[in-house]
C-alpha cells in the first residue's frame, strides 16, 4: 500500500487524490472491520474489499502519457494484487489451527520420553526426579508456545493491524491546506491581540485592529502563493 501511495504522485493531482482516498478507505476498513472478523474466523475469501477492487479498476483505467507513468501504472497494479494476496494469506492463516491428531501425537511422544527417562535413571531417584522435572518443564514450554501461536489474531501475542496503519496516507491535501490556513489565521489574530495595548483602547477598536491584521496576513499569504505559482 505504501508503494501505491508513493507512485500515485506521478499522475495528476485528481488521480493521486483518488488513489490515496481508496487506499485510506481500504486500510480503515481492514483495521476496524476485517481484523475483528479474522479473530472470530468469520472472514471469507468470497468477499473482496470494495476500495481495493475500485483502486485496481481505477489504476487499469488510467491513460499513461509518459513512460514513467506506464511503469508506475504497472507497479501500482502489482502492488494492489500483492495486497489482495496478503489478505488471502491472512484469511487462510486465521482459519488454520493445530488439529487434535497433532496434539495427541505430541502428548504421546512427551509421555514416552518421560517414561524412558524414568527407566534410565530408575536406580537413582533424585537424578530421575530432577531429569523428569526439567524435561516436563521443556514440554510445558513447548505446548505453551504452540498454543500462543495457534490463533495468531487472538490473545496477547496476536498480530495487529499496526503495519497497515503506519502506511495509511494522510487526509486529502485540500483539507490539510484549509486546516493550515485556518490555523494561520487564528495565529495572526492572536498576535494582533497581543500587540495591542488593551488598557488604552476600547473592545471595538481592539477587535477592528485584530481583524485588519488578520486580513492583511491573509492577503500577504495569497500574494506569496501567486508569486510562487
C-alpha positions in Angstrom: 0.0 0.0 0.0 2.9 2.3 0.7 4.1 1.8 -2.9 0.7 2.7 -4.3 0.7 6.0 -2.3 4.2 6.9 -3.4 3.7 6.1 -7.1 0.4 7.8 -7.3 2.2 11.2 -7.2 3.4 10.6 -10.7 -0.1 11.0 -12.1 -2.3 14.1 -12.0 -3.5 15.5 -8.7 -7.0 14.2 -9.2 -5.7 10.6 -9.8 -3.4 10.9 -6.9 -6.1 12.1 -4.6 -8.5 9.3 -5.8 -5.9 6.6 -5.2 -4.9 8.0 -1.8 -8.6 8.1 -0.7 -9.1 4.5 -1.8 -6.0 3.2 0.0 -7.1 5.1 3.1 -10.6 3.6 3.0 -9.2 0.1 2.5 -6.8 0.4 5.5 -9.6 1.8 7.7 -12.0 -1.0 6.7 -9.3 -3.6 7.3 -8.3 -2.3 10.7 -11.8 -1.7 12.0 -14.0 -4.4 10.4 -11.9 -7.2 8.9 -9.4 -7.6 11.7 -12.0 -8.5 14.3 -13.6 -10.9 11.8 -10.2 -12.6 11.5 -10.1 -13.1 15.3 -13.6 -14.7 15.1 -12.7 -16.7 12.0 -15.6 -15.0 10.2 -13.6 -13.5 7.3 -14.1 -15.3 3.9 -12.4 -15.3 0.6 -15.7 -14.8 -1.2 -15.7 -11.1 -0.3 -13.3 -8.6 -1.9 -12.8 -5.2 -0.3 -14.7 -2.6 -2.5 -12.0 0.0 -2.0 -9.2 -2.3 -3.2 -11.2 -3.5 -6.1 -12.1 0.0 -7.1 -8.4 1.1 -6.8 -7.4 -1.8 -9.1 -10.0 -0.9 -11.7 -9.2 2.8 -11.5 -5.5 2.1 -12.0 -6.1 -0.1 -15.0 -8.3 2.6 -16.5 -5.7 5.3 -16.3 -4.2 6.5 -19.6 -0.5 7.0 -19.1 1.2 9.7 -21.1 4.9 9.3 -20.3 7.0 6.2 -20.0 7.3 6.8 -16.3 3.5 6.8 -15.9 3.4 3.4 -17.7 5.9 1.9 -15.3 4.0 3.5 -12.3 0.7 2.1 -13.5 2.1 -1.4 -13.8 3.8 -1.2 -10.4 0.6 0.1 -8.7 -1.4 -2.7 -10.2 1.2 -5.2 -9.0 1.1 -3.7 -5.5 -2.7 -3.9 -5.3 -2.5 -7.6 -6.4 0.1 -8.2 -3.7 -2.3 -6.6 -1.2 -5.1 -8.9 -2.3 -2.7 -11.9 -2.0 -1.7 -10.8 1.5 -5.3 -10.6 2.5 -5.9 -14.1 1.2 -3.0 -15.4 3.3 -4.3 -13.6 6.4 -7.7 -15.3 6.0 -6.2 -18.7 5.4 -3.9 -18.3 8.5 -6.8 -17.2 10.6 -8.7 -20.4 9.9 -5.7 -22.7 10.3 -5.1 -24.4 13.7 -3.4 -27.4 15.3 -5.8 -30.3 14.8 -6.5 -32.8 17.6 -4.4 -35.6 16.0 -1.3 -33.5 16.3 -2.0 -32.7 19.9 -2.5 -36.4 20.7 0.7 -37.4 19.0 2.7 -34.6 20.7 1.4 -35.6 24.2 2.1 -39.3 23.4 5.7 -38.6 22.5 6.1 -36.5 25.6 4.8 -39.3 27.8 7.0 -41.9 26.1 10.0 -39.6 26.6 9.2 -39.2 30.3 8.8 -43.0 30.8 12.1 -43.6 29.1 13.9 -41.0 31.3 12.4 -42.6 34.4 13.6 -46.1 33.3 17.1 -45.0 32.5 17.5 -43.3 35.9 15.5 -45.8 37.9 18.5 -46.7 40.2 18.8 -43.1 41.3 15.5 -41.4 42.4 16.9 -38.0 42.9 18.5 -37.9 39.4 15.4 -39.4 37.9 13.2 -36.8 39.6 15.4 -33.8 38.5 15.7 -35.1 34.9 11.9 -35.7 34.6 11.1 -32.3 36.1 13.4 -30.5 33.6 12.0 -32.5 30.7 8.4 -31.8 31.8 9.2 -28.0 32.0 10.5 -28.1 28.5 7.4 -30.0 27.3 5.1 -27.4 29.0 7.0 -24.5 27.5 6.7 -26.1 24.0 3.0 -26.6 24.5 2.5 -23.0 25.7 4.4 -21.7 22.7 2.3 -23.7 20.3 -0.9 -22.6 22.0 0.1 -19.0 21.9 0.7 -19.0 18.2 -2.1 -21.4 17.3 -4.5 -18.5 16.8 -2.3 -15.6 15.5 -5.1 -13.0 15.6 -6.3 -13.8 19.2 -4.5 -13.3 22.5 -1.8 -11.2 24.0 0.7 -12.1 21.3 -1.7 -11.7 18.4 -0.9 -9.9 15.2 -2.4 -6.5 14.9 -3.0 -4.1 12.1 -0.2 -1.8 13.2 1.9 -2.0 10.0 -1.1 -1.2 7.8 -2.0 1.8 10.0 1.6 3.1 9.7 1.3 3.4 5.9 -2.1 5.0 5.9 -2.0 8.1 3.8 -2.9 11.5 5.3 -6.2 13.1 4.5 -6.8 14.9 1.3 -4.3 17.8 0.6 -7.1 20.3 0.1 -8.4 19.6 3.6 -4.9 19.9 5.0 -4.5 23.2 3.3 -7.8 24.5 4.7 -6.7 23.5 8.2 -3.3 25.2 7.8 -5.0 28.4 6.5 -7.4 28.3 9.5 -4.6 27.8 12.0 -2.5 30.6 10.4 -5.5 33.0 10.5 -6.0 32.3 14.2 -2.3 32.7 14.9 -2.2 36.1 13.2 -5.2 37.2 15.1 -3.7 36.2 18.4 -0.5 38.1 17.5 -2.6 41.2 16.7 -4.4 40.9 20.0 -1.2 40.5 21.9 0.5 43.6 20.3 -2.5 45.9 21.0 -2.4 47.6 24.4 -5.8 46.6 25.9 -5.6 49.1 28.7 -5.7 52.1 26.4 -8.3 51.1 23.8 -11.9 50.0 23.9 -13.0 46.5 22.8 -14.4 47.6 19.5 -11.1 49.2 18.5 -9.2 46.2 19.6 -11.4 43.8 17.6 -11.2 46.1 14.5 -7.4 46.1 14.7 -7.2 42.3 15.1 -9.5 41.8 12.1 -7.4 44.2 10.0 -4.2 42.4 10.9 -5.6 39.0 10.2 -7.0 40.2 6.8 -3.6 41.7 5.9 -1.9 38.5 6.8 -4.3 36.5 4.6 -3.7 38.8 1.6 0.0 38.5 2.2 -0.2 34.7 2.1 -2.3 34.8 -1.0 0.2 37.1 -2.8 3.0 34.8 -1.8 1.2 31.7 -3.2 0.5 33.6 -6.5 4.2 34.6 -6.8 5.3 31.0 -6.2 2.8 29.8 -8.8 
